Amino acid sequence: MAGYNKVYKINEDFSENTVRFYFISNGQIDIIKVIEYSYVREFRGAPLYNLGFGDYDLKSDIIDDKVNTNNGDHYMVFNTVLFTIPIFFRYKPNSIIMVQGSDNSEDFSKDCKITCKKKCTVAECKNLDRRIKAYRYYVNKNYINLLEEYEFWGSIKKPEGQVTIESYEIGKEYDSVFCKIKKNNFVT
């Protein structure tokens, strides 16, 4: 996940169970953003970290991962998030990253419809799953090159609440994407 021309300058903050990267989104206004990798549990014999991202409130130390600020710099922001993945793996090489969207729940859909400007129907929210779709699109588009350095899995939630995790397939609509660096590509 290298080769990003335009990324924001990041500040790193590491603790035992959390890795954070802070940066300022310089779009229509300046917004502090944070990318947080937080420990979830052991998974397939490795520490599993959730990749979270959102606007950061310095006073309360809270990350708002539901807000959509539309600051006019979404490509640079997304590139900055992706840019932190190899850095994370430098510090936590035996870990697995899990990416989900904070916009994939029924609650999100209900809240979105209150202020939605996309004229969604009762049965459909056009903003639902937008975030995980962005990550899947990136993985799908760059899959062959990414496989040189990373392993991927995808998970699908069944209506009964069960979760199926499988080797990643291009074009499949996963609810979560898991990523691990291949051991032979670890660089110190």
C-alpha positions in Angstrom: 0.0 0.0 0.0 2.7 2.3 -1.0 3.1 5.0 -3.7 0.9 7.7 -2.4 1.7 11.0 -4.0 -0.6 13.2 -1.8 -1.0 12.4 1.8 -1.2 14.6 4.9 1.6 14.9 7.4 0.8 12.5 10.3 1.7 12.5 13.9 1.9 9.0 15.6 0.9 8.0 19.0 1.5 4.4 20.2 0.3 2.5 23.3 0.2 -1.2 24.1 -3.3 -1.7 22.6 -3.8 1.3 20.4 -2.0 3.0 17.5 -3.2 6.4 16.5 -2.2 8.7 13.6 -3.4 12.3 13.7 -3.5 14.8 10.8 -5.2 18.0 9.8 -7.6 17.9 6.9 -7.0 21.2 5.0 -10.1 21.5 2.9 -12.8 24.1 3.2 -11.9 24.3 6.9 -9.2 22.7 9.0 -10.4 19.5 10.8 -8.3 17.3 13.1 -8.7 13.7 11.9 -7.5 10.5 13.6 -6.8 7.0 12.3 -7.0 4.5 15.2 -6.0 0.9 15.2 -7.5 -0.5 18.4 -6.9 -4.0 19.7 -10.0 -6.2 19.6 -9.0 -9.8 20.5 -6.9 -12.7 19.3 -7.9 -13.9 15.9 -6.4 -16.8 13.9 -3.5 -16.9 16.3 -2.7 -13.1 15.9 -3.7 -9.9 17.6 -6.7 -8.4 15.7 -6.9 -4.6 15.4 -9.9 -2.6 14.2 -9.1 0.3 11.8 -11.2 3.2 12.9 -11.2 6.7 11.4 -13.0 10.0 12.0 -13.0 13.6 13.1 -11.2 14.2 16.4 -12.4 16.3 19.3 -9.3 17.4 21.1 -11.1 18.5 24.3 -13.1 15.3 24.8 -10.6 12.9 23.2 -13.5 11.4 21.2 -13.4 10.2 17.6 -16.6 10.8 15.6 -16.6 8.0 13.0 -20.1 8.7 11.9 -19.7 12.3 10.7 -19.3 13.0 7.0 -17.5 16.4 6.8 -17.2 16.7 3.0 -14.2 18.9 3.4 -13.3 18.7 -0.3 -10.2 16.6 0.2 -11.6 13.0 0.4 -8.9 11.5 -1.9 -6.1 12.9 0.1 -7.8 11.8 3.4 -8.3 8.3 2.0 -4.7 8.1 0.8 -3.5 9.2 4.2 -5.5 6.4 5.9 -4.1 3.8 3.5 -0.6 5.3 4.0 -0.7 4.4 7.7 -1.3 0.7 7.1 2.4 -0.2 6.3 3.5 2.0 9.2 1.1 0.1 11.5 2.5 -3.2 10.3 6.1 -2.0 11.0 5.2 -1.7 14.7 2.8 -4.6 14.9 4.0 -7.1 12.2 2.2 -10.1 13.5 -1.2 -8.4 13.7 -4.3 -8.5 11.5 -6.3 -5.4 10.6 -10.0 -5.5 10.4 -11.8 -2.8 8.4 -15.6 -2.2 8.7 -17.7 0.8 8.0 -19.4 2.7 10.8 -22.2 3.2 8.4 -23.3 -0.4 8.1 -26.0 -0.6 10.8 -29.7 -0.2 11.0 -29.2 2.6 13.4 -27.0 4.5 10.9 -29.7 4.1 8.2 -32.4 5.5 10.5 -30.3 8.4 11.6 -29.2 9.2 8.1 -32.8 9.4 6.8 -33.5 12.2 9.2 -31.1 14.6 7.4 -30.6 12.8 4.1 -30.4 14.8 0.9 -30.2 11.9 -1.5 -34.0 11.1 -1.4 -33.5 7.5 -0.3 -36.5 5.2 -0.2 -37.8 3.6 3.0 -36.2 0.3 2.0 -32.9 1.8 0.8 -30.3 4.2 2.3 -27.8 5.2 -0.4 -25.2 6.1 2.3 -25.4 2.7 3.9 -22.1 0.8 3.6 -20.4 3.6 1.7 -17.2 3.4 3.8 -16.6 -0.3 3.5 -17.4 0.0 -0.3 -14.5 2.5 -0.6 -12.1 0.0 1.0 -13.4 -2.9 -1.0 -13.1 -0.9 -4.2 -9.5 -0.1 -3.4 -8.6 -3.7 -2.6 -10.5 -5.0 -5.7 -8.7 -2.5 -8.0 -5.3 -3.2 -6.6 -5.7 -6.8 -5.6 -2.9 -8.4 -7.7 -0.3 -5.9 -6.6 -1.5 -6.0 -2.9 -1.1 -9.8 -2.8 2.6 -9.4 -3.2 2.7 -8.0 0.4 -0.6 -8.8 2.1 -3.1 -11.6 2.7 -6.8 -10.7 2.7 -10.0 -12.2 4.0 -13.6 -11.0 3.9 -16.5 -11.5 6.2 -20.2 -11.7 5.4 -23.0 -11.3 8.1 -25.8 -13.8 7.6 -29.4 -12.8 8.5 -29.3 -15.2 11.4 -26.4 -13.2 12.9 -23.7 -15.7 11.9 -20.5 -14.4 10.3 -18.6 -16.3 7.6 -15.0 -15.4 7.0 -13.3 -16.6 3.8 -10.4 -15.9 1.5 -11.0 -12.6 -0.2 -12.6 -12.7 -3.7 -12.6 -9.7 -6.0 -16.1 -8.2 -6.4 -17.7 -9.9 -3.5 -19.7 -7.6 -1.1 -18.0 -8.2 2.2 -19.1 -6.5 5.5 -15.5 -6.5 6.8 -12.1 -6.9 5.2 -9.2 -8.4 7.0 -5.6 -7.8 6.1 -2.3 -9.2 7.3 1.2 -8.6 6.0 3.0 -11.6 4.6 5.9 -12.7 6.8 8.4 -12.8 4.0 7.7 -9.1 3.2 8.3 -7.7 6.7 10.8 -4.8 6.6 12.4 -3.4 9.7 
